[in-house]
Amino acid sequence: MSQDNVRNLTGMGGGKLLPPQIRLTNADIEAIQFTQNSQINHYEGNIDESDMSFSGLNVPAGFTMFGRTHELELSSGSAIVYFYSA
C-alpha cells in the first residue's frame, strides 16, 4: 500500500462533521464514517448505483463507506467525511 493511501485512510486530508440537511458539493471525499444512525438523501460518487440508489438508504452508526464521493447530503443523522489528500 502506498504512503498516499495510508495517509488518506488515516484522515490526513482533513475532515468535516456533516449534519443533516447540509449538502456538500464539489467535494473530494475518500471515506464517510456515520456517527449516528443516518439516512442518505443525496449521493454522487464513484460507487455504482445502477441496481439500487443510495437515496433513502438507512445507514447504521459506526458504518464507514469508502469510495470517491463528490456530493453528499443526509436526511437525518450525522457523519464525519474524510477528504482526499493529494
Z-matrix of the N, CA and C atoms (Angstrom, degrees):
N
C 1 1.461
C 2 1.526 1 107.67
N 3 1.295 2 117.03 1 133.61
C 4 1.460 3 120.58 2 -177.56
C 5 1.530 4 111.27 3 -73.20
N 6 1.322 5 115.35 4 159.39
C 7 1.463 6 120.76 5 177.57
C 8 1.516 7 111.40 6 -60.43
N 9 1.355 8 117.13 7 -35.88
C 10 1.469 9 120.09 8 178.38
C 11 1.510 10 110.78 9 -62.44
N 12 1.330 11 118.16 10 -42.99
C 13 1.463 12 120.95 11 179.25
C 14 1.517 13 111.14 12 -63.34
N 15 1.327 14 117.26 13 -43.53
C 16 1.462 15 120.94 14 178.48
C 17 1.523 16 109.62 15 -61.80
N 18 1.328 17 117.76 16 -44.54
C 19 1.458 18 122.17 17 179.95
C 20 1.531 19 110.45 18 -61.09
N 21 1.333 20 117.58 19 -43.30
C 22 1.457 21 120.59 20 -179.83
C 23 1.517 22 111.54 21 -64.82
N 24 1.329 23 117.59 22 -44.69
C 25 1.456 24 121.46 23 -176.85
C 26 1.519 25 113.07 24 -70.46
N 27 1.318 26 117.63 25 -15.50
C 28 1.462 27 120.35 26 177.72
C 29 1.527 28 111.65 27 -100.71
N 30 1.315 29 117.54 28 12.75
C 31 1.458 30 120.81 29 173.40
C 32 1.511 31 115.69 30 81.18
N 33 1.319 32 118.19 31 17.36
C 34 1.462 33 120.56 32 -176.78
C 35 1.526 34 112.97 33 -67.78
N 36 1.339 35 117.78 34 -14.38
C 37 1.461 36 120.86 35 176.93
C 38 1.516 37 111.79 36 -83.88
N 39 1.327 38 116.87 37 0.13
C 40 1.458 39 121.31 38 -178.30
C 41 1.518 40 110.80 39 87.79
N 42 1.297 41 115.79 40 171.60
C 43 1.455 42 120.88 41 -178.26
C 44 1.510 43 111.30 42 -151.06
N 45 1.319 44 114.25 43 176.96
C 46 1.464 45 120.45 44 -179.97
C 47 1.516 46 107.84 45 -152.41
N 48 1.317 47 116.50 46 137.27
C 49 1.452 48 121.44 47 174.21
C 50 1.520 49 107.68 48 -81.60
N 51 1.320 50 116.07 49 120.58
C 52 1.461 51 121.32 50 -176.56
C 53 1.525 52 110.19 51 -103.79
N 54 1.348 53 117.77 52 113.88
C 55 1.461 54 120.82 53 175.88
C 56 1.530 55 109.89 54 -83.85
N 57 1.325 56 117.93 55 171.77
C 58 1.462 57 119.53 56 177.87
C 59 1.528 58 111.95 57 -68.55
N 60 1.327 59 115.43 58 155.57
C 61 1.461 60 124.27 59 174.16
C 62 1.526 61 114.51 60 71.58
N 63 1.323 62 118.36 61 10.80
C 64 1.466 63 122.29 62 175.19
C 65 1.525 64 106.87 63 -113.86
N 66 1.329 65 117.54 64 121.72
C 67 1.467 66 120.78 65 -178.49
C 68 1.520 67 110.27 66 -97.25
N 69 1.329 68 115.46 67 122.10
C 70 1.458 69 120.15 68 170.93
C 71 1.516 70 107.69 69 -83.69
N 72 1.317 71 117.36 70 131.11
C 73 1.460 72 121.57 71 177.76
C 74 1.529 73 108.85 72 -128.17
N 75 1.309 74 116.31 73 157.74
C 76 1.459 75 122.40 74 -179.41
C 77 1.525 76 111.84 75 51.31
N 78 1.324 77 115.79 76 36.04
C 79 1.459 78 121.42 77 -179.38
C 80 1.524 79 109.74 78 -94.44
N 81 1.302 80 116.65 79 162.84
C 82 1.456 81 122.61 80 175.33
C 83 1.524 82 106.49 81 -129.14
N 84 1.330 83 115.37 82 80.17
C 85 1.459 84 122.99 83 -172.89
C 86 1.524 85 109.58 84 -98.20
N 87 1.330 86 116.83 85 134.32
C 88 1.466 87 123.58 86 178.26
C 89 1.519 88 111.73 87 -94.95
N 90 1.334 89 118.07 88 -35.65
C 91 1.464 90 121.39 89 -176.16
C 92 1.525 91 109.52 90 -149.47
N 93 1.331 92 114.46 91 151.60
C 94 1.466 93 121.64 92 177.94
C 95 1.515 94 106.77 93 -128.59
N 96 1.335 95 117.02 94 120.98
C 97 1.454 96 121.64 95 178.27
C 98 1.524 97 107.88 96 -111.03
N 99 1.317 98 116.54 97 116.51
C 100 1.462 99 121.51 98 -176.78
C 101 1.526 100 109.22 99 -81.89
N 102 1.327 101 116.37 100 121.14
C 103 1.463 102 121.80 101 -176.36
C 104 1.532 103 112.31 102 -91.94
N 105 1.315 104 116.87 103 -15.65
C 106 1.466 105 123.64 104 176.23
C 107 1.523 106 107.40 105 -138.34
N 108 1.339 107 116.77 106 161.20
C 109 1.455 108 118.57 107 169.24
C 110 1.515 109 106.70 108 -55.33
N 111 1.323 110 117.24 109 129.23
C 112 1.458 111 121.36 110 -170.78
C 113 1.523 112 110.82 111 -135.59
N 114 1.324 113 114.86 112 162.53
C 115 1.453 114 121.10 113 172.17
C 116 1.524 115 107.92 114 -127.59
N 117 1.333 116 115.98 115 130.15
C 118 1.464 117 121.61 116 179.62
C 119 1.526 118 108.90 117 -82.45
N 120 1.316 119 116.62 118 127.12
C 121 1.461 120 122.21 119 177.10
C 122 1.526 121 110.92 120 -94.74
N 123 1.350 122 116.72 121 -40.15
C 124 1.468 123 121.14 122 -176.30
C 125 1.522 124 108.62 123 -147.82
N 126 1.350 125 115.55 124 135.76
C 127 1.464 126 121.50 125 178.11
C 128 1.519 127 108.93 126 -142.38
N 129 1.328 128 116.33 127 135.52
C 130 1.461 129 122.75 128 168.74
C 131 1.515 130 107.20 129 -138.00
N 132 1.332 131 115.55 130 125.76
C 133 1.453 132 120.06 131 -179.78
C 134 1.507 133 111.16 132 -174.71
N 135 1.343 134 115.96 133 -160.71
C 136 1.455 135 119.64 134 -174.55
C 137 1.521 136 114.13 135 -96.98
N 138 1.306 137 119.00 136 11.87
C 139 1.462 138 121.49 137 175.24
C 140 1.526 139 107.92 138 -89.88
N 141 1.314 140 116.15 139 128.78
C 142 1.464 141 122.99 140 -175.67
C 143 1.533 142 110.77 141 -65.29
N 144 1.329 143 116.53 142 120.41
C 145 1.461 144 122.30 143 177.55
C 146 1.525 145 111.79 144 -110.68
N 147 1.326 146 117.55 145 22.40
C 148 1.468 147 120.04 146 -174.19
C 149 1.528 148 112.52 147 -67.41
N 150 1.329 149 119.08 148 -29.17
C 151 1.467 150 121.71 149 -179.28
C 152 1.522 151 113.15 150 -97.23
N 153 1.318 152 117.40 151 -21.27
C 154 1.467 153 121.48 152 -176.60
C 155 1.522 154 108.41 153 -161.13
N 156 1.303 155 117.33 154 141.29
C 157 1.459 156 121.94 155 -177.89
C 158 1.525 157 110.75 156 -95.10
N 159 1.316 158 115.79 157 149.32
C 160 1.465 159 120.44 158 172.98
C 161 1.529 160 111.47 159 -75.52
N 162 1.326 161 117.67 160 -19.82
C 163 1.468 162 120.86 161 -179.10
C 164 1.527 163 109.74 162 -59.97
N 165 1.326 164 116.19 163 124.78
C 166 1.456 165 122.03 164 -179.24
C 167 1.513 166 114.43 165 85.51
N 168 1.325 167 117.79 166 -1.78
C 169 1.459 168 121.46 167 -178.35
C 170 1.521 169 110.57 168 -73.37
N 171 1.330 170 116.45 169 131.08
C 172 1.464 171 122.38 170 175.09
C 173 1.526 172 108.49 171 -89.50
N 174 1.328 173 116.03 172 132.97
C 175 1.456 174 122.18 173 -176.30
C 176 1.526 175 108.03 174 -124.33
N 177 1.347 176 118.72 175 132.01
C 178 1.456 177 120.33 176 -179.00
C 179 1.525 178 113.06 177 -75.79
N 180 1.317 179 115.94 178 153.35
C 181 1.464 180 121.30 179 174.43
C 182 1.523 181 109.12 180 -58.86
N 183 1.321 182 115.95 181 140.20
C 184 1.448 183 121.57 182 178.56
C 185 1.515 184 114.29 183 93.15
N 186 1.333 185 117.57 184 -14.36
C 187 1.464 186 121.18 185 179.63
C 188 1.525 187 109.38 186 -73.09
N 189 1.329 188 116.94 187 138.31
C 190 1.462 189 121.65 188 176.19
C 191 1.519 190 108.88 189 -119.20
N 192 1.310 191 115.79 190 130.99
C 193 1.460 192 123.15 191 -179.11
C 194 1.527 193 107.82 192 -110.76
N 195 1.331 194 116.83 193 125.26
C 196 1.457 195 122.32 194 179.92
C 197 1.522 196 109.81 195 -106.86
N 198 1.305 197 117.23 196 144.65
C 199 1.463 198 123.26 197 179.57
C 200 1.513 199 108.48 198 144.47
N 201 1.291 200 117.89 199 161.26
C 202 1.461 201 122.54 200 179.38
C 203 1.518 202 109.35 201 -76.28
N 204 1.294 203 117.60 202 117.11
C 205 1.464 204 123.25 203 179.58
C 206 1.519 205 108.43 204 -115.45
N 207 1.350 206 116.23 205 134.56
C 208 1.462 207 121.20 206 -178.30
C 209 1.526 208 112.13 207 -109.21
N 210 1.337 209 116.94 208 -29.76
C 211 1.464 210 120.96 209 177.40
C 212 1.523 211 108.21 210 -140.55
N 213 1.345 212 115.84 211 141.00
C 214 1.458 213 120.80 212 179.72
C 215 1.518 214 109.84 213 -152.46
N 216 1.316 215 115.52 214 137.19
C 217 1.464 216 122.46 215 172.02
C 218 1.522 217 107.53 216 -144.20
N 219 1.326 218 115.91 217 136.40
C 220 1.457 219 122.00 218 176.76
C 221 1.523 220 109.68 219 -104.08
N 222 1.332 221 116.41 220 141.28
C 223 1.470 222 120.75 221 173.50
C 224 1.519 223 110.07 222 -79.05
N 225 1.341 224 115.73 223 -36.10
C 226 1.457 225 121.53 224 179.41
C 227 1.519 226 108.72 225 -150.97
N 228 1.327 227 115.37 226 163.24
C 229 1.455 228 121.10 227 179.70
C 230 1.515 229 111.99 228 85.38
N 231 1.316 230 115.89 229 -162.31
C 232 1.467 231 120.95 230 178.73
C 233 1.520 232 109.40 231 -155.58
N 234 1.328 233 114.84 232 162.13
C 235 1.464 234 120.74 233 -179.33
C 236 1.520 235 109.35 234 -152.45
N 237 1.320 236 115.01 235 154.11
C 238 1.457 237 120.86 236 169.70
C 239 1.521 238 105.94 237 -98.96
N 240 1.321 239 116.35 238 124.99
C 241 1.463 240 120.63 239 176.65
C 242 1.528 241 107.38 240 -102.60
N 243 1.335 242 115.44 241 133.99
C 244 1.454 243 121.89 242 -179.63
C 245 1.524 244 108.45 243 -108.12
N 246 1.309 245 115.36 244 125.45
C 247 1.452 246 121.60 245 -175.57
C 248 1.517 247 111.73 246 -85.58
N 249 1.330 248 115.48 247 149.06
C 250 1.451 249 122.83 248 176.47
C 251 1.528 250 109.16 249 -67.45
N 252 1.309 251 115.26 250 139.02
C 253 1.464 252 121.09 251 177.47
C 254 1.512 253 109.13 252 -113.32
N 255 1.312 254 117.10 253 117.80
C 256 1.474 255 120.20 254 -178.87
C 257 1.511 256 110.54 255 -84.71
